[in-house]
Amino acid sequence: MASALEEEGHEVRIVDSIALGYGLIDLARELKAFDPDIVGLTATTPSIYKAYEVARLAKELLPNCTVVLGGPHASFMSVEVLEECPHVDVVVRGEGELTFCDLVNRLARGLGPGGVRGITYREGGVVKWEEPRPLIKDIDVIPWPAYHELPMDKYQFEGLRFGAMLTSRGCPYKCIFCASSKLMGKVWRGRKAEDVVEEARFLMDKFGIREVEFLDDTFTLNMKRARQIADLMVKEGLDLSWSCSSRANTMNEELARSLRRAGCHSIYLGVESAWQKTLNFLKKGITVRQVVDAFKAIKKADLNVVATFILGIPCETGEMMLNTIRFAKKMKPTLAQFTIFTPYPGTEAYEQAVRENALLTHDWSKYDTLTPVMKHPYLSPGEIVRLLQKAYISFYASLSFVANALKRKLVLLLIRSLKRVSLSLRDYVANSIRRVIRPRRVPTPPGTFLSSPMP
C-alpha cells in the first residue's frame, strides 16, 4: 500500500515496530517527527489490542489525524472494531491498495470517507458500512512493496539477509479454519513468473537478500506456474535459498525436483489430521493418501518438510488426536508444528462456533492457536493443552527426529529443539489453563507491537 500511495504522489513513512524493537516511547517519537495526516495500522486477531494501543497513542499525539485500520481481523469485524476502539476512524476491508489510495485521495481533497467502496467508518458517532470493492483481477499491476521504506538490514535468517515475497492471491479451497478465500477471494490470481523472478533479483542486487520466503497461501496451487518460476530462477542464475507452502494435492516428484534445483530448501505442508473423516470435516480437499505421496515426493527431492497438524478439532476424540501425533512421528517431517483448533473471525468455524455458543472467550489476544478458545465435545481445555504438550515433547525428543536432524546436518535446529523439550512445558500448560478458566477481556499491555503504523 505504501508503494501504491507513492505512485499517487503521497509522502509515506513505514515503521516496522517488531523489526526495530519499538515500544510506545519509540513509536511516539516517530509519530511526532513525521507528523502524518493519516496513520495506517494492520493487525491479526491476536494482535488487535496492540493496534488499539497504537491508535490511542496516535490520537493523543495527533488529535486531527485519521487512523485507518486494516488486516484480516478488522476486515471481518469492522463494526465491532469501530465500536471497541474510539481511536480508529476507518476500517479498510480486504485488499487495501485501491481502497486505501481512494480514501487517502479523498481525504487529501478535504472530502469525507463516504462513498469509498470497501470501508467501514464512523460519521457523527454512527458506524457506516460501504459496499465491498471488487478484487484486483490483474495483480501484476500492483507495484512491488516499498522496500526502501523498510529496515531491510534488520531482516535476517541464520545469518543471511532475509526477504519475503507474495506472488499470488486468492484460494479456491474451502477449509473451515481459514479465512483466506473470503479475504482475498475464491479465484486464485497469480503474478507472471517473469515479474516474480525480477523482484527476487531486485532484492538480491539492491539489498543483498540471500534467503526468501514466498508467503503465498499455496505457492504451488498452479503447479505449471510454480515450475516456470523455478526454471526461470535457474536460467537467470539467481543465487537464492528459499521456502514456500504447498498442498498435498499440488505436489509431485517432478515439481519438487524443479523447486530444489532452483534453490528451494523447505516446503510447508498442511496435513492437519491423520483421519480422512477429519479432513472431510475441515473441507480440506485432500486425502491421507495424497499426504503420504506428497511427503514421498518432497523427501525424494531432498527437500525439508515442515508439516502442520491441528489438535482439538471438534469432530475428534482424544484417541484420534493421539493417532495424529503418532502419524506425525511416522511421516518424519523435518519439523512439525502442532496448534490448537482456533475459530478465527471470517471463517466457517467461527460462524459455527457462534451459532452453537461454543466460544469460551472473546478476548482476541487468546486466539493464538496455543490456547483453547472454544468448547470441545469430548475434551476439557486442560486436556487439549496437555495433548499439545505431548505432541511437541514426543516428536522433538524422538530418536527419529534427532537422527533426521543429524542426517540433514541441522545441528543448530537439533540443539534448540532439545533445549526447548528439556525445559518442559509445565509452566506454559498451567498458564494456558488458567487463562481459559479465568478469561479477561482487557487489552494486552503495550510492548513490542505486532502492528506497523504506516502514516
RODO-2510 file (C-alpha; in nm, 4 decimals, decimal comma):
residues 455
     n   res          X          Y          Z
     1     m     0,0000     0,0000     0,0000
     2     a     0,2918     0,2332     0,0658
     3     s     0,4202     0,1932    -0,2897
     4     a     0,0687     0,2418    -0,4290
     5     l     0,0368     0,5661    -0,2305
     6     e     0,3772     0,6854    -0,3501
     7     e     0,2663     0,6338    -0,7087
     8     e    -0,0236     0,8659    -0,6288
     9     g     0,2233     1,1316    -0,5108
    10     h     0,1791     1,0944    -0,1348
    11     e     0,4662     1,1083     0,1149
    12     v     0,4830     0,7830     0,3076
    13     r     0,6755     0,6518     0,6053
    14     i     0,6650     0,2895     0,7277
    15     v     0,7500     0,1911     1,0849
    16     d     0,8090    -0,1810     1,1411
    17     s     0,7893    -0,1822     1,5198
    18     i     0,8760    -0,5507     1,5540
    19     a     1,1935    -0,5388     1,3466
    20     l     1,3049    -0,2140     1,5106
    21     g     1,2233    -0,3345     1,8625
    22     y     0,9996    -0,0349     1,9228
    23     g     0,7748     0,0261     2,2197
    24     l     0,5319     0,3117     2,2788
    25     i     0,8013     0,5704     2,3539
    26     d     0,9892     0,4962     2,0305
    27     l     0,6692     0,4991     1,8319
    28     a     0,5665     0,8313     1,9824
    29     r     0,8984     0,9782     1,8706
    30     e     0,8425     0,8556     1,5140
    31     l     0,4880     0,9894     1,5015
    32     k     0,5856     1,3340     1,6277
    33     a     0,8808     1,3545     1,3883
    34     f     0,6800     1,2659     1,0768
    35     d     0,3538     1,4331     1,1866
    36     p     0,1288     1,2372     0,9462
    37     d    -0,2234     1,3316     0,8403
    38     i    -0,3152     0,9624     0,8204
    39     v    -0,1896     0,6724     1,0318
    40     g    -0,2454     0,3262     0,8831
    41     l    -0,2317     0,0139     1,1017
    42     t    -0,2626    -0,3569     1,0354
    43     a    -0,3298    -0,6377     1,2792
    44     t    -0,4195    -1,0032     1,3020
    45     t    -0,6783    -1,1269     1,5512
    46     p    -0,4445    -1,1928     1,8495
    47     s    -0,2662    -0,8593     1,7975
    48     i    -0,5753    -0,6409     1,7578
    49     y    -0,5497    -0,4907     2,1080
    50     k    -0,1974    -0,3746     2,0357
    51     a    -0,3289    -0,1990     1,7256
    52     y    -0,5838    -0,0280     1,9508
    53     e    -0,2984     0,0902     2,1731
    54     v    -0,1173     0,2370     1,8734
    55     a    -0,4382     0,4036     1,7559
    56     r    -0,4853     0,5582     2,1001
    57     l    -0,1273     0,6842     2,1002
    58     a    -0,1678     0,8369     1,7537
    59     k    -0,4830     1,0232     1,8565
    60     e    -0,3250     1,1505     2,1773
    61     l    -0,0246     1,2898     1,9915
    62     l    -0,2040     1,3955     1,6715
    63     p    -0,5703     1,4647     1,7524
    64     n    -0,6501     1,5704     1,3966
    65     c    -0,5013     1,2685     1,2212
    66     t    -0,7203     0,9986     1,0636
    67     v    -0,6488     0,6488     1,1938
    68     v    -0,7139     0,3702     0,9439
    69     l    -0,7028     0,0010     1,0364
    70     g    -0,6818    -0,2968     0,8004
    71     g    -0,5928    -0,6646     0,8097
    72     p    -0,7927    -0,9865     0,8441
    73     h    -0,9478    -0,9233     1,1847
    74     a    -1,0643    -0,5716     1,1052
    75     s    -1,1934    -0,6841     0,7653
    76     f    -1,4353    -0,9329     0,9194
    77     m    -1,5117    -0,7474     1,2439
    78     s    -1,5129    -0,3908     1,1142
    79     v    -1,8240    -0,2743     1,3013
    80     e    -1,7086    -0,4280     1,6280
    81     v    -1,3604    -0,2756     1,5847
    82     l    -1,5048     0,0744     1,5483
    83     e    -1,7324     0,0173     1,8472
    84     e    -1,4494    -0,1238     2,0618
    85     c    -1,1900     0,1386     1,9766
    86     p    -1,2982     0,5036     1,9529
    87     h    -0,9499     0,5958     1,8283
    88     v    -0,9961     0,4137     1,4949
    89     d    -1,1767     0,6255     1,2343
    90     v    -1,1886     0,3971     0,9295
    91     v    -1,1516     0,0255     0,8592
    92     v    -1,0286    -0,0889     0,5175
    93     r    -1,1716    -0,4322     0,4397
    94     g    -0,9917    -0,6903     0,2255
    95     e    -0,7378    -0,5876    -0,0381
    96     g    -0,6174    -0,2424     0,0505
    97     e    -0,4237    -0,0954    -0,2410
    98     l    -0,7115     0,0601    -0,4357
    99     t    -0,9335     0,1222    -0,1343
   100     f    -0,6663     0,2947     0,0747
   101     c    -0,5490     0,5085    -0,2192
   102     d    -0,9077     0,6111    -0,2919
   103     l    -0,9592     0,7005     0,0751
   104     v    -0,6331     0,8965     0,1067
   105     n    -0,7015     1,0888    -0,2151
   106     r    -1,0473     1,1910    -0,0914
   107     l    -0,9147     1,2993     0,2475
   108     a    -0,6355     1,4965     0,0780
   109     r    -0,9028     1,6905    -0,1136
   110     g    -1,0820     1,7730     0,2094
   111     l    -1,3643     1,5256     0,1476
   112     g    -1,5049     1,2690     0,3892
   113     p    -1,4660     0,8916     0,3577
   114     g    -1,8251     0,8369     0,2486
   115     g    -1,8580     0,6679    -0,0899
   116     v    -1,5265     0,4824    -0,0799
   117     r    -1,6013     0,1185    -0,1584
   118     g    -1,4543    -0,1379     0,0784
   119     i    -1,4532     0,0654     0,4008
   120     t    -1,6429     0,0872     0,7290
   121     y    -1,6220     0,4201     0,9084
   122     r    -1,7612     0,6364     1,1828
   123     e    -1,9538     0,9532     1,0987
   124     g    -2,1230     1,1640     1,3624
   125     g    -2,0996     0,8801     1,6111
   126     v    -2,2707     0,6384     1,3703
   127     v    -2,0867     0,3431     1,2157
   128     k    -2,1436     0,3199     0,8395
   129     w    -2,0598     0,0356     0,6023
   130     e    -1,9819     0,0899     0,2325
   131     e    -2,0296    -0,1781    -0,0339
   132     p    -1,7378    -0,4179    -0,0979
   133     r    -1,4760    -0,3307    -0,3565
   134     p    -1,4205    -0,5820    -0,6390
   135     l    -1,0954    -0,7732    -0,6213
   136     i    -0,7989    -0,6625    -0,8305
   137     k    -0,8098    -0,9009    -1,1275
   138     d    -0,4585    -0,8413    -1,2616
   139     i    -0,2281    -0,8328    -0,9608
   140     d     0,0723    -0,7696    -1,1863
   141     v    -0,0398    -0,4049    -1,1931
   142     i     0,0178    -0,3749    -0,8178
   143     p     0,3586    -0,2128    -0,7591
   144     w     0,6253    -0,4013    -0,5693
   145     p     0,6395    -0,3278    -0,1951
   146     a     0,8138    -0,0063    -0,0868
   147     y     1,1233    -0,1922     0,0308
   148     h     1,3144     0,1361     0,0503
   149     e     1,0896     0,2362     0,3415
   150     l     1,1657    -0,0804     0,5397
   151     p     1,4651    -0,1573     0,7673
   152     m     1,5892    -0,4248     0,5263
   153     d     1,9135    -0,4768     0,7178
   154     k     1,7111    -0,5926     1,0208
   155     y     1,5599    -0,8926     0,8436
   156     q     1,7961    -1,1880     0,8807
   157     f     1,7663    -1,5663     0,8893
   158     e     2,0567    -1,7814     1,0087
   159     g     2,2991    -1,5005     0,9275
   160     l     2,1563    -1,4393     0,5783
   161     r     1,9671    -1,1271     0,4774
   162     f     1,6047    -1,2297     0,4523
   163     g     1,3160    -1,1150     0,2344
   164     a     0,9504    -1,2107     0,1960
   165     m     0,7520    -1,2094    -0,1269
   166     l     0,3883    -1,2588    -0,2205
   167     t     0,3323    -1,3920    -0,5727
   168     s    -0,0387    -1,4781    -0,5707
   169     r    -0,3710    -1,4060    -0,4033
   170     g    -0,6930    -1,5944    -0,3538
   171     c    -0,7746    -1,9592    -0,2812
   172     p    -1,0423    -2,1839    -0,4359
   173     y    -1,0455    -2,4232    -0,1393
   174     k    -1,2941    -2,4132     0,1496
   175     c    -1,1024    -2,5072     0,4658
   176     i    -1,3317    -2,4138     0,7545
   177     f    -1,0460    -2,2841     0,9713
   178     c    -0,9043    -2,0456     0,7084
   179     a    -1,0412    -1,7075     0,6009
   180     s    -0,8132    -1,6620     0,3001
   181     s    -1,0789    -1,7289     0,0373
   182     k    -1,3095    -1,4723     0,1975
   183     l    -1,0352    -1,2147     0,2445
   184     m    -0,8679    -1,2448    -0,0953
   185     g    -1,1376    -1,4211    -0,2949
   186     k    -1,2035    -1,7739    -0,4151
   187     v    -1,0464    -1,7055    -0,7536
   188     w    -0,6712    -1,7630    -0,7486
   189     r    -0,4702    -1,4815    -0,9092
   190     g    -0,1011    -1,5319    -0,9767
   191     r     0,1687    -1,2932    -1,0916
   192     k     0,3653    -1,3685    -1,4061
   193     a     0,6745    -1,5804    -1,3478
   194     e     0,8946    -1,3154    -1,5093
   195     d     0,7761    -1,0455    -1,2681
   196     v     0,8310    -1,2732    -0,9665
   197     v     1,1882    -1,3545    -1,0675
   198     e     1,2600    -0,9903    -1,1490
   199     e     1,1529    -0,8856    -0,7983
   200     a     1,3656    -1,1623    -0,6460
   201     r     1,6681    -1,0380    -0,8423
   202     f     1,5960    -0,6828    -0,7282
   203     l     1,6030    -0,7963    -0,3645
   204     m     1,9355    -0,9690    -0,4252
   205     d     2,1033    -0,6833    -0,6089
   206     k     1,9638    -0,3918    -0,4093
   207     f     1,9589    -0,5298    -0,0543
   208     g     2,1863    -0,8336    -0,0584
   209     i     1,8970    -1,0718     0,0132
   210     r     2,0002    -1,4384     0,0018
   211     e     1,7045    -1,6057     0,1770
   212     v     1,3427    -1,5607     0,0645
   213     e     1,0135    -1,6947     0,1941
   214     f     0,7243    -1,6965    -0,0517
   215     l     0,4235    -1,6087     0,1611
   216     d     0,1535    -1,7312    -0,0769
   217     d    -0,1155    -1,9422     0,0877
   218     t    -0,0239    -2,2102    -0,1662
   219     f     0,2757    -2,1281    -0,3850
   220     t     0,2231    -2,4477    -0,5852
   221     l    -0,1513    -2,4089    -0,6398
   222     n    -0,0809    -2,3585    -1,0100
   223     m     0,1844    -2,6257    -1,0478
   224     k     0,2788    -2,5199    -1,4003
   225     r     0,3449    -2,1611    -1,2918
   226     a     0,5424    -2,2735    -0,9858
   227     r     0,7686    -2,4774    -1,2126
   228     q     0,8022    -2,1843    -1,4545
   229     i     0,9223    -1,9640    -1,1686
   230     a     1,1692    -2,2273    -1,0555
   231     d     1,3030    -2,2923    -1,4074
   232     l     1,3396    -1,9194    -1,4713
   233     m     1,5307    -1,8752    -1,1450
   234     v     1,7744    -2,1416    -1,2637
   235     k     1,8012    -1,9860    -1,6098
   236     e     1,8675    -1,6414    -1,4623
   237     g     2,1260    -1,7822    -1,2219
   238     l     1,9647    -1,6495    -0,9042
   239     d     2,1782    -1,7388    -0,6021
   240     l     1,8920    -1,7660    -0,3531
   241     s     1,7771    -2,0171    -0,0968
   242     w     1,4053    -2,0110    -0,0316
   243     s     1,0953    -2,1792     0,1083
   244     c     0,7279    -2,1918     0,0150
   245     s     0,3987    -2,3576     0,1027
   246     s     0,2172    -2,6352    -0,0791
   247     r    -0,0799    -2,8696    -0,0544
   248     a    -0,0778    -3,2478    -0,0689
   249     n    -0,2704    -3,2385    -0,3970
   250     t    -0,0473    -2,9772    -0,5634
   251     m     0,2869    -3,1522    -0,5269
   252     n     0,4613    -3,4277    -0,7218
   253     e     0,8169    -3,5508    -0,7746
   254     e     0,8731    -3,3508    -1,0930
   255     l     0,7705    -3,0223    -0,9328
   256     a     0,9638    -3,0954    -0,6130
   257     r     1,2819    -3,1568    -0,8124
   258     s     1,2320    -2,8326    -1,0060
   259     l     1,1917    -2,6346    -0,6845
   260     r     1,5009    -2,7982    -0,5361
   261     r     1,7153    -2,7138    -0,8404
   262     a     1,6070    -2,3510    -0,8098
   263     g     1,7292    -2,3206    -0,4500
   264     c     1,4194    -2,4185    -0,2510
   265     h     1,5131    -2,5941     0,0727
   266     s     1,1816    -2,6308     0,2596
   267     i     0,8168    -2,6942     0,1805
   268     y     0,5388    -2,6125     0,4274
   269     l     0,2667    -2,8748     0,4056
   270     g    -0,0694    -2,8528     0,5810
   271     v    -0,1556    -3,2038     0,6994
   272     e    -0,3863    -3,1184     0,9931
   273     s    -0,5004    -3,4731     1,0790
   274     a    -0,4309    -3,8414     1,0131
   275     w    -0,8019    -3,9120     0,9718
   276     q    -0,9880    -3,8817     0,6407
   277     k    -1,3097    -3,8183     0,8318
   278     t    -1,1479    -3,5145     0,9920
   279     l    -1,0041    -3,3839     0,6629
   280     n    -1,3562    -3,4060     0,5200
   281     f    -1,4956    -3,2230     0,8243
   282     l    -1,2367    -2,9477     0,7705
   283     k    -1,3276    -2,9353     0,3977
   284     k    -0,9567    -2,9622     0,3324
   285     g    -0,9971    -3,1078    -0,0161
   286     i    -0,7192    -3,3658     0,0214
   287     t    -0,6835    -3,7319     0,1142
   288     v    -0,4488    -3,9050     0,3559
   289     r    -0,3080    -4,0955     0,0569
   290     q    -0,2189    -3,7651    -0,1104
   291     v    -0,0446    -3,6530     0,2086
   292     v     0,1703    -3,9675     0,2103
   293     d     0,2519    -3,9270    -0,1591
   294     a     0,3431    -3,5594    -0,1130
   295     f     0,5805    -3,6493     0,1702
   296     k     0,7482    -3,9059    -0,0532
   297     a     0,7834    -3,6625    -0,3433
   298     i     0,9279    -3,3842    -0,1274
   299     k     1,1720    -3,6126     0,0516
   300     k     1,2826    -3,7767    -0,2742
   301     a     1,3824    -3,4302    -0,3973
   302     d     1,5892    -3,3885    -0,0782
   303     l     1,3732    -3,1023     0,0490
   304     n     1,2837    -3,0319     0,4107
   305     v     0,9192    -3,0883     0,5047
   306     v     0,7620    -2,8547     0,7595
   307     a     0,4307    -3,0216     0,8390
   308     t     0,1440    -2,8624     1,0315
   309     f    -0,1078    -3,0513     1,2445
   310     i    -0,4169    -2,9358     1,4351
   311     l    -0,5315    -3,0724     1,7701
   312     g    -0,8682    -3,0063     1,9328
   313     i    -1,0737    -3,0333     1,6133
   314     p    -1,4376    -3,0689     1,7293
   315     c    -1,5040    -3,3968     1,5480
   316     e    -1,2047    -3,5765     1,7023
   317     t    -1,1702    -3,7753     2,0220
   318     g    -0,8571    -3,7784     2,2311
   319     e    -0,7525    -4,1124     2,0810
   320     m    -0,7881    -3,9697     1,7288
   321     m    -0,5611    -3,6803     1,8249
   322     l    -0,3066    -3,9223     1,9680
   323     n    -0,3141    -4,1087     1,6386
   324     t    -0,2388    -3,7827     1,4547
   325     i     0,0632    -3,7328     1,6812
   326     r     0,1772    -4,0891     1,6012
   327     f     0,1210    -4,0207     1,2316
   328     a     0,3387    -3,7079     1,2536
   329     k     0,6209    -3,9138     1,4023
   330     k     0,5747    -4,1899     1,1434
   331     m     0,5931    -3,9478     0,8475
   332     k     0,9163    -3,7970     0,9875
   333     p     0,8913    -3,4380     0,8637
   334     t     1,1962    -3,2211     0,9234
   335     l     0,9846    -3,0055     1,1530
   336     a     0,6324    -3,0446     1,2875
   337     q     0,4072    -2,7651     1,4036
   338     f     0,1148    -2,8535     1,6289
   339     t    -0,1578    -2,5985     1,7002
   340     i    -0,4977    -2,5952     1,8676
   341     f    -0,8083    -2,5585     1,6500
   342     t    -0,8927    -2,1873     1,6596
   343     p    -1,2087    -2,0392     1,5019
   344     y    -1,0898    -1,7052     1,3638
   345     p    -1,3427    -1,4375     1,2653
   346     g    -1,4257    -1,4699     0,8977
   347     t    -1,4025    -1,8484     0,8955
   348     e    -1,6803    -2,1044     0,8720
   349     a    -1,5535    -2,2482     1,2001
   350     y    -1,6131    -1,9145     1,3743
   351     e    -1,9641    -1,8804     1,2338
   352     q    -2,0482    -2,2309     1,3534
   353     a    -1,8969    -2,1687     1,6975
   354     v    -2,1050    -1,8521     1,7369
   355     r    -2,4243    -2,0331     1,6299
   356     e    -2,3613    -2,3108     1,8805
   357     n    -2,2483    -2,0750     2,1590
   358     a    -1,9219    -2,2694     2,1734
   359     l    -1,6754    -1,9841     2,2256
   360     l    -1,5088    -1,9791     2,5663
   361     t    -1,3868    -1,6206     2,5326
   362     h    -1,3953    -1,3121     2,3129
   363     d    -1,0581    -1,1966     2,4374
   364     w    -0,8877    -1,1899     2,0989
   365     s    -0,5380    -1,1991     2,2492
   366     k    -0,6059    -1,5626     2,3393
   367     y    -0,6676    -1,6588     1,9752
   368     d    -0,3020    -1,7570     1,9386
   369     t    -0,3540    -2,1239     1,8291
   370     l    -0,1905    -2,2342     2,1556
   371     t    -0,4844    -2,1595     2,3859
   372     p    -0,8230    -2,3399     2,3662
   373     v    -1,0896    -2,0761     2,2944
   374     m    -1,3905    -2,2945     2,2189
   375     k    -1,5754    -2,5798     2,3845
   376     h    -1,4892    -2,9318     2,2729
   377     p    -1,7499    -3,2096     2,2852
   378     y    -1,5091    -3,4685     2,4299
   379     l    -1,2174    -3,2950     2,6000
   380     s    -1,1638    -3,0150     2,8506
   381     p    -0,9365    -2,7195     2,7654
   382     g    -0,6739    -2,8591     3,0011
   383     e    -0,6790    -3,1985     2,8299
   384     i    -0,6306    -3,0377     2,4896
   385     v    -0,3353    -2,8334     2,6171
   386     r    -0,1791    -3,1468     2,7623
   387     l    -0,2153    -3,3175     2,4245
   388     l    -0,0367    -3,0223     2,2665
   389     q     0,2426    -3,0633     2,5210
   390     k     0,2618    -3,4345     2,4497
   391     a     0,2767    -3,3711     2,0748
   392     y     0,5774    -3,1407     2,0953
   393     i     0,7704    -3,3416     2,3508
   394     s     0,7100    -3,6802     2,1854
   395     f     0,8010    -3,5504     1,8390
   396     y     1,1087    -3,3424     1,9198
   397     a     1,2501    -3,5836     2,1769
   398     s     1,2064    -3,8826     1,9476
   399     l     1,5060    -4,0691     1,8116
   400     s     1,3711    -4,0366     1,4565
   401     f     1,3726    -3,6558     1,4779
   402     v     1,7227    -3,6492     1,6282
   403     a     1,8507    -3,8887     1,3602
   404     n     1,6895    -3,6874     1,0818
   405     a     1,8298    -3,3603     1,2165
   406     l     2,1783    -3,5091     1,2320
   407     k     2,1424    -3,6605     0,8856
   408     r     2,0446    -3,3252     0,7384
   409     k     2,3200    -3,1507     0,9350
   410     l     2,0674    -2,9372     1,1205
   411     v     2,2803    -2,9160     1,4343
   412     l     2,1533    -2,5751     1,5476
   413     l     1,7953    -2,6886     1,4962
   414     l     1,8610    -3,0041     1,6972
   415     i     2,0192    -2,8157     1,9869
   416     r     1,7333    -2,5637     2,0019
   417     s     1,4662    -2,8324     1,9862
   418     l     1,6212    -3,0458     2,2578
   419     k     1,6710    -2,7390     2,4754
   420     r     1,3024    -2,6491     2,4416
   421     v     1,1989    -3,0028     2,5285
   422     s     1,4335    -3,0171     2,8295
   423     l     1,2782    -2,7009     2,9704
   424     s     0,9398    -2,8754     2,9644
   425     l     0,6063    -2,7082     2,9029
   426     r     0,4579    -2,7370     3,2510
   427     d     0,4559    -2,3662     3,3245
   428     y     0,3081    -2,2915     2,9846
   429     v     0,0369    -2,5534     3,0289
   430     a    -0,0583    -2,4251     3,3738
   431     n    -0,0719    -2,0683     3,2460
   432     s    -0,2833    -2,1658     2,9455
   433     i    -0,5322    -2,3488     3,1644
   434     r    -0,5569    -2,0502     3,3996
   435     r    -0,6215    -1,8194     3,1015
   436     v    -0,9073    -2,0377     2,9804
   437     i    -1,0626    -2,0816     3,3254
   438     r    -1,0385    -1,7134     3,4127
   439     p    -1,0708    -1,5237     3,0809
   440     r    -1,0403    -1,1476     3,0993
   441     r    -1,1357    -0,9230     2,8142
   442     v    -0,8785    -0,6497     2,8523
   443     p    -0,6274    -0,5054     2,6048
   444     t    -0,2857    -0,6648     2,6192
   445     p    -0,0235    -0,4339     2,7695
   446     p     0,1864    -0,2325     2,5266
   447     g     0,5232    -0,3726     2,4398
   448     t     0,6710    -0,4756     2,1095
   449     f     0,3956    -0,4029     1,8637
   450     l     0,2514    -0,6519     1,6204
   451     s     0,1023    -0,3703     1,4191
   452     s     0,3024    -0,1434     1,1969
   453     p     0,1905     0,2193     1,1675
   454     m     0,2017     0,3402     0,8098
   455     p     0,1490     0,7168     0,8025
***
